[in-house]
Amino acid sequence: MIDVAVIGQSIKRSRRKKKLSQVELAKTLEISNKYLSEIERGIGTPSVDLLLRIAVELDIHPGELFGDFEFTSQIKHPELMLKLDEIYQDIPKQYHEDIVTMNRTMAKFIISDPKMK
């Protein structure tokens, strides 16, 4: 299950790192700053599309929004991630959350299995 509190904290941390106010980021994303505040506090639940837009605006990998810092720092082939992102865009939005869950599970399995390294 996706932890919206972790996502909110990640967005807030990344936004502050970029020295953006909530108002500035919300304006760029074309959402209200009240909604962005709710997302950052773990009250609002953003769509996958919005999460991808936030990641782009904050110049971070989408995985960082889910607290996957260890995984994203171990990526050896960023071109693979770009290709997967392209494919992801073609998949209907109703399946995005399931795909994110599957990817996180596979990544944890691969990282934990010494034969897969």
MOPAC internal coordinates of N, CA, C and O (Angstrom, degrees):
PM7 1SCF
backbone

  N    0.0000 0     0.00 0     0.00 0    0    0    0
  C    1.4472 1     0.00 0     0.00 0    1    0    0
  C    1.5310 1   109.74 1     0.00 0    2    1    0
  O    1.2310 1   121.10 1   -37.66 1    3    2    1
  N    1.3005 1   115.50 1   142.34 1    3    2    1
  C    1.4567 1   121.33 1  -178.95 1    5    3    2
  C    1.5219 1   109.60 1   -79.90 1    6    5    3
  O    1.2310 1   120.52 1   -48.88 1    7    6    5
  N    1.3252 1   116.62 1   131.12 1    7    6    5
  C    1.4575 1   122.44 1  -179.29 1    9    7    6
  C    1.5288 1   108.23 1   -94.31 1   10    9    7
  O    1.2310 1   120.50 1   -75.58 1   11   10    9
  N    1.3451 1   116.65 1   104.42 1   11   10    9
  C    1.4659 1   120.19 1  -177.19 1   13   11   10
  C    1.5208 1   112.01 1   -66.40 1   14   13   11
  O    1.2310 1   119.99 1   154.75 1   15   14   13
  N    1.3289 1   117.63 1   -25.25 1   15   14   13
  C    1.4670 1   120.17 1   177.42 1   17   15   14
  C    1.5301 1   110.47 1   -66.69 1   18   17   15
  O    1.2310 1   120.59 1   138.66 1   19   18   17
  N    1.3323 1   116.48 1   -41.34 1   19   18   17
  C    1.4713 1   120.89 1   177.84 1   21   19   18
  C    1.5214 1   109.79 1   -64.28 1   22   21   19
  O    1.2310 1   120.65 1   137.13 1   23   22   21
  N    1.3174 1   116.36 1   -42.87 1   23   22   21
  C    1.4682 1   120.41 1   179.26 1   25   23   22
  C    1.5264 1   109.55 1   -60.85 1   26   25   23
  O    1.2310 1   120.81 1   132.76 1   27   26   25
  N    1.3267 1   116.06 1   -47.24 1   27   26   25
  C    1.4673 1   120.18 1  -179.75 1   29   27   26
  C    1.5171 1   112.59 1   -59.73 1   30   29   27
  O    1.2310 1   120.57 1   136.51 1   31   30   29
  N    1.3247 1   116.52 1   -43.49 1   31   30   29
  C    1.4629 1   120.70 1   178.95 1   33   31   30
  C    1.5276 1   111.02 1   -64.28 1   34   33   31
  O    1.2310 1   120.77 1   140.64 1   35   34   33
  N    1.3238 1   116.13 1   -39.36 1   35   34   33
  C    1.4662 1   120.44 1   179.35 1   37   35   34
  C    1.5264 1   111.07 1   -65.41 1   38   37   35
  O    1.2310 1   120.48 1   138.07 1   39   38   37
  N    1.3230 1   116.69 1   -41.93 1   39   38   37
  C    1.4598 1   120.56 1   178.46 1   41   39   38
  C    1.5243 1   109.94 1   -63.09 1   42   41   39
  O    1.2310 1   120.78 1   132.70 1   43   42   41
  N    1.3097 1   116.12 1   -47.30 1   43   42   41
  C    1.4630 1   120.81 1  -178.96 1   45   43   42
  C    1.5266 1   111.30 1   -60.40 1   46   45   43
  O    1.2310 1   120.81 1   134.26 1   47   46   45
  N    1.3325 1   116.06 1   -45.74 1   47   46   45
  C    1.4666 1   120.92 1  -179.82 1   49   47   46
  C    1.5312 1   110.59 1   -61.99 1   50   49   47
  O    1.2310 1   120.56 1   134.08 1   51   50   49
  N    1.3258 1   116.54 1   -45.92 1   51   50   49
  C    1.4712 1   120.71 1  -179.06 1   53   51   50
  C    1.5286 1   111.49 1   -67.87 1   54   53   51
  O    1.2310 1   120.46 1   142.12 1   55   54   53
  N    1.3242 1   116.73 1   -37.88 1   55   54   53
  C    1.4655 1   120.84 1   178.71 1   57   55   54
  C    1.5214 1   110.32 1   -63.76 1   58   57   55
  O    1.2310 1   120.80 1   134.87 1   59   58   57
  N    1.3185 1   116.08 1   -45.13 1   59   58   57
  C    1.4756 1   120.11 1   179.02 1   61   59   58
  C    1.5264 1   111.31 1   -65.22 1   62   61   59
  O    1.2310 1   120.82 1   142.31 1   63   62   61
  N    1.3268 1   116.03 1   -37.69 1   63   62   61
  C    1.4665 1   120.06 1   178.24 1   65   63   62
  C    1.5289 1   110.85 1   -60.18 1   66   65   63
  O    1.2310 1   120.92 1   144.83 1   67   66   65
  N    1.3439 1   115.85 1   -35.17 1   67   66   65
  C    1.4698 1   121.71 1   178.11 1   69   67   66
  C    1.5299 1   111.93 1   -83.12 1   70   69   67
  O    1.2310 1   121.13 1   178.77 1   71   70   69
  N    1.3450 1   115.45 1    -1.23 1   71   70   69
  C    1.4670 1   122.01 1  -179.33 1   73   71   70
  C    1.5254 1   112.49 1    59.15 1   74   73   71
  O    1.2310 1   121.76 1  -137.77 1   75   74   73
  N    1.3413 1   114.24 1    42.23 1   75   74   73
  C    1.4602 1   121.22 1   176.82 1   77   75   74
  C    1.5206 1   109.11 1  -106.66 1   78   77   75
  O    1.2310 1   120.41 1   -37.77 1   79   78   77
  N    1.3221 1   116.82 1   142.23 1   79   78   77
  C    1.4541 1   120.35 1   172.68 1   81   79   78
  C    1.5254 1   108.52 1   -83.35 1   82   81   79
  O    1.2310 1   121.05 1   -14.58 1   83   82   81
  N    1.3179 1   115.60 1   165.42 1   83   82   81
  C    1.4664 1   119.17 1   175.90 1   85   83   82
  C    1.5238 1   109.98 1   -61.23 1   86   85   83
  O    1.2310 1   120.68 1   140.28 1   87   86   85
  N    1.3189 1   116.30 1   -39.72 1   87   86   85
  C    1.4647 1   120.90 1  -179.21 1   89   87   86
  C    1.5292 1   110.32 1   -61.44 1   90   89   87
  O    1.2310 1   120.24 1   135.69 1   91   90   89
  N    1.3365 1   117.14 1   -44.31 1   91   90   89
  C    1.4680 1   120.91 1  -179.18 1   93   91   90
  C    1.5285 1   111.58 1   -63.61 1   94   93   91
  O    1.2310 1   120.69 1   132.45 1   95   94   93
  N    1.3381 1   116.29 1   -47.55 1   95   94   93
  C    1.4618 1   119.65 1  -178.82 1   97   95   94
  C    1.5284 1   110.50 1   -66.30 1   98   97   95
  O    1.2310 1   120.37 1   136.88 1   99   98   97
  N    1.3180 1   116.89 1   -43.12 1   99   98   97
  C    1.4628 1   120.45 1  -179.78 1  101   99   98
  C    1.5296 1   110.69 1   -60.53 1  102  101   99
  O    1.2310 1   120.60 1   138.41 1  103  102  101
  N    1.3158 1   116.46 1   -41.59 1  103  102  101
  C    1.4670 1   120.51 1   179.57 1  105  103  102
  C    1.5230 1   110.41 1   -62.15 1  106  105  103
  O    1.2310 1   120.28 1   135.22 1  107  106  105
  N    1.3187 1   117.06 1   -44.78 1  107  106  105
  C    1.4658 1   121.75 1   178.89 1  109  107  106
  C    1.5251 1   111.18 1   -61.69 1  110  109  107
  O    1.2310 1   120.58 1   141.48 1  111  110  109
  N    1.3277 1   116.51 1   -38.52 1  111  110  109
  C    1.4637 1   122.01 1  -178.39 1  113  111  110
  C    1.5325 1   112.52 1   -82.54 1  114  113  111
  O    1.2310 1   120.84 1   171.58 1  115  114  113
  N    1.3201 1   116.00 1    -8.42 1  115  114  113
  C    1.4676 1   122.44 1  -178.01 1  117  115  114
  C    1.5318 1   111.55 1    61.49 1  118  117  115
  O    1.2310 1   121.55 1  -136.25 1  119  118  117
  N    1.3354 1   114.63 1    43.75 1  119  118  117
  C    1.4597 1   121.54 1   173.21 1  121  119  118
  C    1.5251 1   106.84 1  -128.82 1  122  121  119
  O    1.2310 1   120.23 1   -12.98 1  123  122  121
  N    1.3163 1   117.16 1   167.02 1  123  122  121
  C    1.4689 1   119.21 1   178.83 1  125  123  122
  C    1.5255 1   109.75 1   -77.32 1  126  125  123
  O    1.2310 1   121.27 1   -29.79 1  127  126  125
  N    1.3341 1   115.18 1   150.21 1  127  126  125
  C    1.4669 1   117.58 1   178.04 1  129  127  126
  C    1.5333 1   109.90 1   -69.01 1  130  129  127
  O    1.2310 1   119.94 1   156.44 1  131  130  129
  N    1.3416 1   117.72 1   -23.56 1  131  130  129
  C    1.4651 1   120.55 1   175.08 1  133  131  130
  C    1.5340 1   109.93 1   -64.50 1  134  133  131
  O    1.2310 1   120.52 1   136.10 1  135  134  133
  N    1.3245 1   116.61 1   -43.90 1  135  134  133
  C    1.4706 1   120.38 1   179.23 1  137  135  134
  C    1.5300 1   110.51 1   -65.02 1  138  137  135
  O    1.2310 1   120.24 1   137.64 1  139  138  137
  N    1.3453 1   117.15 1   -42.36 1  139  138  137
  C    1.4641 1   120.10 1   177.89 1  141  139  138
  C    1.5221 1   109.99 1   -61.36 1  142  141  139
  O    1.2310 1   120.34 1   139.20 1  143  142  141
  N    1.3208 1   116.95 1   -40.80 1  143  142  141
  C    1.4682 1   120.86 1   177.23 1  145  143  142
  C    1.5233 1   110.69 1   -60.44 1  146  145  143
  O    1.2310 1   120.33 1   137.69 1  147  146  145
  N    1.3230 1   116.97 1   -42.31 1  147  146  145
  C    1.4690 1   120.94 1   178.56 1  149  147  146
  C    1.5290 1   110.89 1   -63.75 1  150  149  147
  O    1.2310 1   120.39 1   139.59 1  151  150  149
  N    1.3200 1   116.87 1   -40.41 1  151  150  149
  C    1.4699 1   120.68 1   177.80 1  153  151  150
  C    1.5268 1   109.84 1   -62.60 1  154  153  151
  O    1.2310 1   120.69 1   133.07 1  155  154  153
  N    1.3232 1   116.29 1   -46.93 1  155  154  153
  C    1.4659 1   119.96 1  -178.42 1  157  155  154
  C    1.5260 1   112.53 1   -64.47 1  158  157  155
  O    1.2310 1   120.28 1   151.74 1  159  158  157
  N    1.3226 1   117.07 1   -28.26 1  159  158  157
  C    1.4717 1   120.86 1   178.62 1  161  159  158
  C    1.5245 1   112.31 1   -88.06 1  162  161  159
  O    1.2310 1   120.04 1   179.23 1  163  162  161
  N    1.3366 1   117.52 1    -0.77 1  163  162  161
  C    1.4586 1   120.88 1   178.73 1  165  163  162
  C    1.5070 1   113.27 1    79.95 1  166  165  163
  O    1.2310 1   120.40 1  -163.85 1  167  166  165
  N    1.3290 1   116.84 1    16.15 1  167  166  165
  C    1.4624 1   121.18 1   179.42 1  169  167  166
  C    1.5304 1   110.08 1   -94.41 1  170  169  167
  O    1.2310 1   120.61 1   137.23 1  171  170  169
  N    1.3224 1   116.44 1   -42.77 1  171  170  169
  C    1.4597 1   121.66 1   179.31 1  173  171  170
  C    1.5175 1   110.99 1   -87.53 1  174  173  171
  O    1.2310 1   120.90 1   -32.16 1  175  174  173
  N    1.3070 1   115.88 1   147.84 1  175  174  173
  C    1.4602 1   121.06 1   179.04 1  177  175  174
  C    1.5272 1   108.94 1  -114.69 1  178  177  175
  O    1.2310 1   120.39 1   -73.64 1  179  178  177
  N    1.3281 1   116.85 1   106.36 1  179  178  177
  C    1.4669 1   120.11 1  -178.36 1  181  179  178
  C    1.5232 1   112.02 1   -75.56 1  182  181  179
  O    1.2310 1   121.11 1   -27.10 1  183  182  181
  N    1.3230 1   115.48 1   152.90 1  183  182  181
  C    1.4611 1   120.51 1   175.18 1  185  183  182
  C    1.5274 1   109.06 1   -73.03 1  186  185  183
  O    1.2310 1   120.72 1   -16.23 1  187  186  185
  N    1.3016 1   116.22 1   163.77 1  187  186  185
  C    1.4661 1   120.74 1   176.55 1  189  187  186
  C    1.5253 1   109.61 1   -61.44 1  190  189  187
  O    1.2310 1   120.63 1   139.27 1  191  190  189
  N    1.3165 1   116.41 1   -40.73 1  191  190  189
  C    1.4611 1   120.69 1   178.29 1  193  191  190
  C    1.5223 1   110.89 1   -58.45 1  194  193  191
  O    1.2310 1   120.32 1   134.79 1  195  194  193
  N    1.3279 1   117.00 1   -45.21 1  195  194  193
  C    1.4588 1   120.46 1   179.19 1  197  195  194
  C    1.5281 1   110.79 1   -64.92 1  198  197  195
  O    1.2310 1   119.93 1   139.87 1  199  198  197
  N    1.3239 1   117.74 1   -40.13 1  199  198  197
  C    1.4658 1   120.58 1   178.45 1  201  199  198
  C    1.5282 1   110.79 1   -60.67 1  202  201  199
  O    1.2310 1   120.45 1   138.74 1  203  202  201
  N    1.3205 1   116.75 1   -41.26 1  203  202  201
  C    1.4613 1   119.93 1   178.21 1  205  203  202
  C    1.5233 1   110.98 1   -64.91 1  206  205  203
  O    1.2310 1   120.31 1   139.56 1  207  206  205
  N    1.3281 1   117.01 1   -40.44 1  207  206  205
  C    1.4662 1   120.79 1   178.04 1  209  207  206
  C    1.5261 1   111.05 1   -65.09 1  210  209  207
  O    1.2310 1   120.51 1   140.72 1  211  210  209
  N    1.3220 1   116.63 1   -39.28 1  211  210  209
  C    1.4663 1   120.98 1   177.56 1  213  211  210
  C    1.5210 1   109.88 1   -62.95 1  214  213  211
  O    1.2310 1   120.48 1   134.14 1  215  214  213
  N    1.3194 1   116.69 1   -45.86 1  215  214  213
  C    1.4725 1   120.77 1   179.42 1  217  215  214
  C    1.5226 1   110.62 1   -58.85 1  218  217  215
  O    1.2310 1   120.38 1   137.41 1  219  218  217
  N    1.3229 1   116.87 1   -42.59 1  219  218  217
  C    1.4688 1   120.70 1   179.09 1  221  219  218
  C    1.5228 1   109.92 1   -63.35 1  222  221  219
  O    1.2310 1   120.04 1   132.60 1  223  222  221
  N    1.3243 1   117.53 1   -47.40 1  223  222  221
  C    1.4657 1   121.14 1  -178.05 1  225  223  222
  C    1.5255 1   112.13 1   -64.22 1  226  225  223
  O    1.2310 1   120.61 1   145.79 1  227  226  225
  N    1.3269 1   116.43 1   -34.21 1  227  226  225
  C    1.4666 1   120.22 1  -179.64 1  229  227  226
  C    1.5294 1   112.42 1   -90.19 1  230  229  227
  O    1.2310 1   120.93 1   178.50 1  231  230  229
  N    1.3375 1   115.84 1    -1.50 1  231  230  229
  C    1.4570 1   122.34 1   178.10 1  233  231  230
  C    1.5342 1   111.75 1    57.50 1  234  233  231
  O    1.2310 1   121.54 1  -130.88 1  235  234  233
  N    1.3305 1   114.66 1    49.12 1  235  234  233
  C    1.4651 1   120.67 1   178.16 1  237  235  234
  C    1.5176 1   108.54 1  -130.88 1  238  237  235
  O    1.2310 1   120.54 1   -18.58 1  239  238  237
  N    1.3254 1   116.57 1   161.42 1  239  238  237
  C    1.4573 1   121.29 1   175.05 1  241  239  238
  C    1.5281 1   107.49 1   -74.27 1  242  241  239
  O    1.2310 1   119.76 1   -41.65 1  243  242  241
  N    1.3342 1   118.07 1   138.35 1  243  242  241
  C    1.4660 1   120.30 1  -179.66 1  245  243  242
  C    1.5310 1   113.92 1   -53.24 1  246  245  243
  O    1.2310 1   120.24 1   148.03 1  247  246  245
  N    1.3266 1   117.14 1   -31.97 1  247  246  245
  C    1.4632 1   120.43 1   178.98 1  249  247  246
  C    1.5117 1   112.95 1   -60.41 1  250  249  247
  O    1.2310 1   120.56 1   152.25 1  251  250  249
  N    1.3261 1   116.53 1   -27.75 1  251  250  249
  C    1.4652 1   119.92 1   179.34 1  253  251  250
  C    1.5213 1   111.94 1   -65.28 1  254  253  251
  O    1.2310 1   120.13 1   154.47 1  255  254  253
  N    1.3174 1   117.35 1   -25.53 1  255  254  253
  C    1.4622 1   120.36 1   178.70 1  257  255  254
  C    1.5212 1   111.68 1   -68.93 1  258  257  255
  O    1.2310 1   120.33 1   158.01 1  259  258  257
  N    1.3147 1   116.97 1   -21.99 1  259  258  257
  C    1.4620 1   121.57 1  -178.48 1  261  259  258
  C    1.5259 1   111.98 1   -98.24 1  262  261  259
  O    1.2310 1   120.53 1  -173.21 1  263  262  261
  N    1.3177 1   116.59 1     6.79 1  263  262  261
  C    1.4536 1   120.76 1   179.30 1  265  263  262
  C    1.5097 1   113.69 1    82.18 1  266  265  263
  O    1.2310 1   120.03 1  -163.76 1  267  266  265
  N    1.3334 1   117.54 1    16.24 1  267  266  265
  C    1.4642 1   121.73 1  -178.30 1  269  267  266
  C    1.5247 1   111.47 1   -87.52 1  270  269  267
  O    1.2310 1   120.02 1  -130.41 1  271  270  269
  N    1.3230 1   117.57 1    49.59 1  271  270  269
  C    1.4562 1   120.75 1  -176.94 1  273  271  270
  C    1.5251 1   111.89 1   -63.02 1  274  273  271
  O    1.2310 1   120.73 1   138.62 1  275  274  273
  N    1.3338 1   116.22 1   -41.38 1  275  274  273
  C    1.4591 1   119.93 1  -178.86 1  277  275  274
  C    1.5225 1   110.78 1   -63.44 1  278  277  275
  O    1.2310 1   120.45 1   136.90 1  279  278  277
  N    1.3113 1   116.75 1   -43.10 1  279  278  277
  C    1.4575 1   120.42 1  -178.81 1  281  279  278
  C    1.5237 1   111.16 1   -65.50 1  282  281  279
  O    1.2310 1   120.33 1   130.71 1  283  282  281
  N    1.3228 1   116.97 1   -49.29 1  283  282  281
  C    1.4599 1   118.89 1  -176.18 1  285  283  282
  C    1.5255 1   111.55 1   -65.62 1  286  285  283
  O    1.2310 1   120.09 1   151.31 1  287  286  285
  N    1.3174 1   117.42 1   -28.69 1  287  286  285
  C    1.4642 1   118.82 1   179.39 1  289  287  286
  C    1.5287 1   111.76 1   -75.58 1  290  289  287
  O    1.2310 1   119.88 1   166.19 1  291  290  289
  N    1.3458 1   117.83 1   -13.81 1  291  290  289
  C    1.4589 1   121.39 1  -179.07 1  293  291  290
  C    1.5231 1   113.01 1   -97.03 1  294  293  291
  O    1.2310 1   120.04 1  -179.39 1  295  294  293
  N    1.3104 1   117.52 1     0.61 1  295  294  293
  C    1.4646 1   120.88 1  -178.37 1  297  295  294
  C    1.5206 1   109.33 1   -67.33 1  298  297  295
  O    1.2310 1   120.85 1   -57.45 1  299  298  297
  N    1.3175 1   115.99 1   122.55 1  299  298  297
  C    1.4623 1   121.39 1  -177.43 1  301  299  298
  C    1.5208 1   112.21 1   -98.31 1  302  301  299
  O    1.2310 1   120.50 1   162.78 1  303  302  301
  N    1.3286 1   116.64 1   -17.22 1  303  302  301
  C    1.4646 1   120.55 1  -176.44 1  305  303  302
  C    1.5262 1   110.00 1  -129.95 1  306  305  303
  O    1.2310 1   120.08 1   -98.52 1  307  306  305
  N    1.3354 1   117.45 1    81.48 1  307  306  305
  C    1.4626 1   119.55 1  -177.44 1  309  307  306
  C    1.5293 1   113.05 1   -61.06 1  310  309  307
  O    1.2310 1   120.35 1   155.11 1  311  310  309
  N    1.3341 1   116.93 1   -24.89 1  311  310  309
  C    1.4681 1   118.79 1   178.20 1  313  311  310
  C    1.5297 1   110.98 1   -64.85 1  314  313  311
  O    1.2310 1   120.22 1   149.79 1  315  314  313
  N    1.3236 1   117.19 1   -30.21 1  315  314  313
  C    1.4586 1   121.34 1   175.25 1  317  315  314
  C    1.5249 1   109.83 1   -65.12 1  318  317  315
  O    1.2310 1   120.31 1   136.81 1  319  318  317
  N    1.3205 1   117.01 1   -43.19 1  319  318  317
  C    1.4546 1   120.93 1   178.90 1  321  319  318
  C    1.5253 1   110.67 1   -61.96 1  322  321  319
  O    1.2310 1   120.02 1   140.41 1  323  322  321
  N    1.3159 1   117.58 1   -39.59 1  323  322  321
  C    1.4678 1   120.79 1   178.38 1  325  323  322
  C    1.5289 1   110.83 1   -63.63 1  326  325  323
  O    1.2310 1   120.61 1   137.52 1  327  326  325
  N    1.3238 1   116.44 1   -42.48 1  327  326  325
  C    1.4607 1   120.41 1   179.22 1  329  327  326
  C    1.5382 1   110.55 1   -65.07 1  330  329  327
  O    1.2310 1   120.61 1   137.23 1  331  330  329
  N    1.3251 1   116.44 1   -42.77 1  331  330  329
  C    1.4609 1   119.94 1   177.78 1  333  331  330
  C    1.5246 1   111.18 1   -62.87 1  334  333  331
  O    1.2310 1   120.56 1   141.88 1  335  334  333
  N    1.3220 1   116.53 1   -38.12 1  335  334  333
  C    1.4648 1   119.94 1   176.70 1  337  335  334
  C    1.5254 1   110.99 1   -62.57 1  338  337  335
  O    1.2310 1   120.05 1   141.03 1  339  338  337
  N    1.3283 1   117.52 1   -38.97 1  339  338  337
  C    1.4665 1   121.29 1   177.61 1  341  339  338
  C    1.5321 1   110.23 1   -62.62 1  342  341  339
  O    1.2310 1   120.79 1   133.97 1  343  342  341
  N    1.3205 1   116.10 1   -46.03 1  343  342  341
  C    1.4669 1   120.80 1   179.87 1  345  343  342
  C    1.5265 1   109.66 1   -62.72 1  346  345  343
  O    1.2310 1   120.99 1   137.25 1  347  346  345
  N    1.3027 1   115.71 1   -42.75 1  347  346  345
  C    1.4679 1   122.14 1  -178.86 1  349  347  346
  C    1.5261 1   111.03 1   -56.35 1  350  349  347
  O    1.2310 1   120.34 1   142.07 1  351  350  349
  N    1.3210 1   116.96 1   -37.93 1  351  350  349
  C    1.4660 1   121.36 1  -178.93 1  353  351  350
  C    1.5304 1   111.75 1   -63.74 1  354  353  351
  O    1.2310 1   119.95 1   153.17 1  355  354  353
  N    1.3309 1   117.71 1   -26.83 1  355  354  353
  C    1.4616 1   121.65 1  -178.47 1  357  355  354
  C    1.5312 1   113.79 1   -85.78 1  358  357  355
  O    1.2310 1   120.53 1   171.15 1  359  358  357
  N    1.3084 1   116.60 1    -8.85 1  359  358  357
  C    1.4655 1   121.00 1  -178.47 1  361  359  358
  C    1.5297 1   108.96 1   -88.35 1  362  361  359
  O    1.2310 1   120.08 1   -45.02 1  363  362  361
  N    1.3324 1   117.45 1   134.98 1  363  362  361
  C    1.4689 1   119.87 1   179.97 1  365  363  362
  C    1.5284 1   111.78 1   -53.81 1  366  365  363
  O    1.2310 1   120.67 1   -39.24 1  367  366  365
  N    1.3218 1   116.32 1   140.76 1  367  366  365
  C    1.4691 1   122.39 1  -175.03 1  369  367  366
  C    1.5190 1   113.45 1   -58.11 1  370  369  367
  O    1.2310 1   120.04 1   152.36 1  371  370  369
  N    1.3159 1   117.53 1   -27.64 1  371  370  369
  C    1.4629 1   119.58 1  -178.42 1  373  371  370
  C    1.5285 1   112.27 1   -62.81 1  374  373  371
  O    1.2310 1   119.89 1   161.82 1  375  374  373
  N    1.3393 1   117.82 1   -18.18 1  375  374  373
  C    1.4700 1   121.26 1  -178.66 1  377  375  374
  C    1.5287 1   113.18 1  -101.62 1  378  377  375
  O    1.2310 1   119.61 1   175.09 1  379  378  377
  N    1.3176 1   118.36 1    -4.91 1  379  378  377
  C    1.4679 1   121.44 1  -173.36 1  381  379  378
  C    1.5302 1   113.17 1   -59.62 1  382  381  379
  O    1.2310 1   119.92 1   134.23 1  383  382  381
  N    1.3175 1   117.75 1   -45.77 1  383  382  381
  C    1.4609 1   119.73 1  -177.87 1  385  383  382
  C    1.5274 1   110.93 1   -62.55 1  386  385  383
  O    1.2310 1   120.33 1   139.73 1  387  386  385
  N    1.3311 1   116.98 1   -40.27 1  387  386  385
  C    1.4674 1   120.28 1   178.05 1  389  387  386
  C    1.5272 1   111.02 1   -64.18 1  390  389  387
  O    1.2310 1   120.40 1   141.09 1  391  390  389
  N    1.3130 1   116.84 1   -38.91 1  391  390  389
  C    1.4639 1   120.87 1   179.98 1  393  391  390
  C    1.5257 1   110.27 1   -65.96 1  394  393  391
  O    1.2310 1   120.23 1   136.81 1  395  394  393
  N    1.3162 1   117.16 1   -43.19 1  395  394  393
  C    1.4642 1   120.65 1   177.85 1  397  395  394
  C    1.5217 1   109.82 1   -60.09 1  398  397  395
  O    1.2310 1   120.36 1   136.12 1  399  398  397
  N    1.3227 1   116.92 1   -43.88 1  399  398  397
  C    1.4697 1   121.07 1   179.00 1  401  399  398
  C    1.5256 1   111.17 1   -62.07 1  402  401  399
  O    1.2310 1   120.53 1   134.80 1  403  402  401
  N    1.3263 1   116.60 1   -45.20 1  403  402  401
  C    1.4759 1   119.95 1   178.78 1  405  403  402
  C    1.5242 1   111.30 1   -62.66 1  406  405  403
  O    1.2310 1   120.51 1   136.69 1  407  406  405
  N    1.3269 1   116.63 1   -43.31 1  407  406  405
  C    1.4703 1   119.97 1  -179.56 1  409  407  406
  C    1.5207 1   111.62 1   -62.55 1  410  409  407
  O    1.2310 1   120.45 1   137.28 1  411  410  409
  N    1.2976 1   116.75 1   -42.72 1  411  410  409
  C    1.4681 1   120.09 1   179.30 1  413  411  410
  C    1.5213 1   110.56 1   -64.08 1  414  413  411
  O    1.2310 1   120.18 1   139.27 1  415  414  413
  N    1.3264 1   117.26 1   -40.73 1  415  414  413
  C    1.4622 1   121.48 1   179.45 1  417  415  414
  C    1.5241 1   110.66 1   -64.89 1  418  417  415
  O    1.2310 1   120.50 1   134.64 1  419  418  417
  N    1.3342 1   116.66 1   -45.36 1  419  418  417
  C    1.4689 1   120.13 1   178.83 1  421  419  418
  C    1.5270 1   111.03 1   -62.63 1  422  421  419
  O    1.2310 1   120.63 1   137.72 1  423  422  421
  N    1.3281 1   116.39 1   -42.28 1  423  422  421
  C    1.4606 1   119.91 1  -179.39 1  425  423  422
  C    1.5263 1   110.88 1   -61.89 1  426  425  423
  O    1.2310 1   120.23 1   136.21 1  427  426  425
  N    1.3162 1   117.17 1   -43.79 1  427  426  425
  C    1.4607 1   120.60 1   179.09 1  429  427  426
  C    1.5237 1   111.00 1   -63.53 1  430  429  427
  O    1.2310 1   120.56 1   140.60 1  431  430  429
  N    1.3234 1   116.54 1   -39.40 1  431  430  429
  C    1.4640 1   120.84 1   178.41 1  433  431  430
  C    1.5281 1   110.39 1   -63.78 1  434  433  431
  O    1.2310 1   120.54 1   132.05 1  435  434  433
  N    1.3047 1   116.58 1   -47.95 1  435  434  433
  C    1.4616 1   121.27 1  -178.31 1  437  435  434
  C    1.5206 1   110.94 1   -63.00 1  438  437  435
  O    1.2310 1   120.49 1   136.08 1  439  438  437
  N    1.3205 1   116.67 1   -43.92 1  439  438  437
  C    1.4657 1   120.78 1  -178.69 1  441  439  438
  C    1.5331 1   110.75 1   -65.90 1  442  441  439
  O    1.2310 1   120.28 1   143.32 1  443  442  441
  N    1.3344 1   117.06 1   -36.68 1  443  442  441
  C    1.4606 1   119.70 1  -177.02 1  445  443  442
  C    1.5255 1   114.41 1   -82.38 1  446  445  443
  O    1.2310 1   119.73 1   163.42 1  447  446  445
  N    1.3212 1   118.11 1   -16.58 1  447  446  445
  C    1.4641 1   121.75 1  -176.84 1  449  447  446
  C    1.5388 1   109.77 1   -95.42 1  450  449  447
  O    1.2310 1   120.22 1   -68.92 1  451  450  449
  N    1.3412 1   117.18 1   111.08 1  451  450  449
  C    1.4768 1   119.85 1  -177.45 1  453  451  450
  C    1.5296 1   113.12 1   -59.06 1  454  453  451
  O    1.2310 1   119.69 1   151.43 1  455  454  453
  N    1.3437 1   118.19 1   -28.57 1  455  454  453
  C    1.4684 1   120.49 1  -179.97 1  457  455  454
  C    1.5210 1   111.65 1   -70.26 1  458  457  455
  O    1.2310 1   120.18 1   157.80 1  459  458  457
  N    1.3379 1   117.27 1   -22.20 1  459  458  457
  C    1.4692 1   120.98 1  -176.08 1  461  459  458
  C    1.5190 1   112.26 1   -88.60 1  462  461  459
  O    1.2310 1   119.87 1   170.40 1  463  462  461
  N    1.3085 1   117.85 1    -9.60 1  463  462  461
  C    1.4778 1   120.44 1  -177.29 1  465  463  462
  C    1.4882 1   111.66 1   -81.00 1  466  465  463
  O    1.2310 1   120.10 1   180.00 1  467  466  465

